[in-house]
Amino acid sequence: RMLIMLVIAYVICWTPSFVWWLLIKTADLVDAPSLWNGSVNTVIT
């Protein structure tokens, strides 16, 4: 049970950062308006 809880906590903490990274990489590829915002990035990561 403890291992399952650790894995769930890791995924919950890691997912927002990974999704933010994917958004920035996708925006770079598509040449969309900049998604980079220093304050938002600091909060997420």
C-alpha angles and dihedrals in degrees: 000000000000092000091050091051091050092050092049091048091049093050092048091051096041101044100069091051092048093047090050090051091050091050092052093047091048092049089052091053095045094042090233124161112291115280092188113119115164097209094047092046091051092053094047097046 
